Amino acid sequence: MRVLVEDAGKGLIGLMGKRVTFWGMNYIYTGKLVGANDADVLLDDAAIVYETGEFSSKEWKDAQKLPFPIYIRLAAIEAYGELK
């Protein structure tokens, strides 16, 4: 059995300030991670991804920009990672 050890340079805190994508229960969100607490994350310059295209591509096929920062509940997130 592996035990997850918290590391300040990893996880959400390690991704702060970077462009991150969150796969949720219903939608995919992408944007610059500018805030996180025990319940939510905050994305600036955010978009909802309606069509991914090939995952090897540097850009989403259809990502619709949001006109405001958006909060996402951690309880609704299935996976996340840095968009490079």
C-alpha positions as CSV (number, residue, x, y, z in Angstrom):
1,M,0.0,0.0,0.0
2,R,1.3,3.5,-0.9
3,V,0.7,6.4,1.4
4,L,0.3,9.9,-0.1
5,V,2.6,12.4,1.7
6,E,1.8,16.1,1.4
7,D,4.5,18.1,-0.2
8,A,4.2,21.9,-0.5
9,G,5.7,21.9,-4.0
10,K,3.1,19.4,-5.4
11,G,-0.6,19.2,-5.8
12,L,-2.7,22.3,-6.1
13,I,-0.2,24.5,-4.3
14,G,2.6,23.5,-6.7
15,L,0.4,24.4,-9.6
16,M,-0.5,27.9,-8.3
17,G,0.0,30.5,-11.1
18,K,0.1,27.9,-13.9
19,R,-2.5,27.1,-16.5
20,V,-4.4,24.1,-15.2
21,T,-7.2,21.9,-16.5
22,F,-9.8,20.3,-14.2
23,W,-12.0,17.4,-15.3
24,G,-15.2,17.6,-13.4
25,M,-18.3,15.5,-13.0
26,N,-20.0,17.4,-16.0
27,Y,-17.5,19.8,-17.6
28,I,-13.8,20.4,-18.3
29,Y,-12.5,23.7,-17.0
30,T,-9.1,25.3,-17.9
31,G,-7.5,28.5,-16.7
32,K,-4.7,30.1,-14.6
33,L,-4.9,28.7,-11.0
34,V,-4.9,31.8,-8.8
35,G,-6.5,30.5,-5.6
36,A,-7.3,27.3,-3.6
37,N,-8.7,26.4,-0.2
38,D,-10.2,23.3,1.4
39,A,-13.4,23.6,-0.6
40,D,-12.8,25.5,-3.9
41,V,-10.2,26.5,-6.5
42,L,-10.2,29.8,-8.4
43,L,-9.4,30.1,-12.1
44,D,-8.6,33.3,-13.8
45,D,-8.6,33.7,-17.7
46,A,-10.9,30.6,-17.5
47,A,-12.7,28.6,-20.2
48,I,-15.0,25.7,-20.4
49,V,-13.8,23.0,-22.8
50,Y,-16.6,21.6,-24.9
51,E,-14.4,19.5,-27.3
52,T,-10.9,18.4,-26.5
53,G,-9.6,17.3,-29.8
54,E,-6.4,15.3,-29.7
55,F,-4.8,15.2,-26.2
56,S,-1.4,15.6,-27.9
57,S,-2.4,19.0,-29.2
58,K,-1.3,22.2,-27.4
59,E,-4.8,23.8,-27.7
60,W,-8.3,22.5,-27.0
61,K,-10.5,22.1,-30.1
62,D,-13.4,24.1,-28.6
63,A,-12.7,26.0,-25.4
64,Q,-15.2,28.9,-24.7
65,K,-13.7,31.8,-22.7
66,L,-15.6,32.9,-19.6
67,P,-15.9,36.7,-19.1
68,F,-15.0,36.3,-15.4
69,P,-12.9,34.2,-13.0
70,I,-14.6,31.0,-11.9
71,Y,-14.7,29.0,-8.6
72,I,-14.8,25.2,-8.9
73,R,-15.8,23.0,-6.0
74,L,-13.1,20.5,-5.1
75,A,-15.9,17.9,-4.5
76,A,-16.8,18.0,-8.2
77,I,-13.2,17.5,-9.5
78,E,-12.2,14.1,-10.8
79,A,-8.8,14.9,-12.1
80,Y,-6.5,17.9,-12.8
81,G,-3.2,18.7,-14.3
82,E,-1.0,21.5,-15.8
83,L,-1.7,22.4,-19.4
84,K,1.7,22.8,-21.1
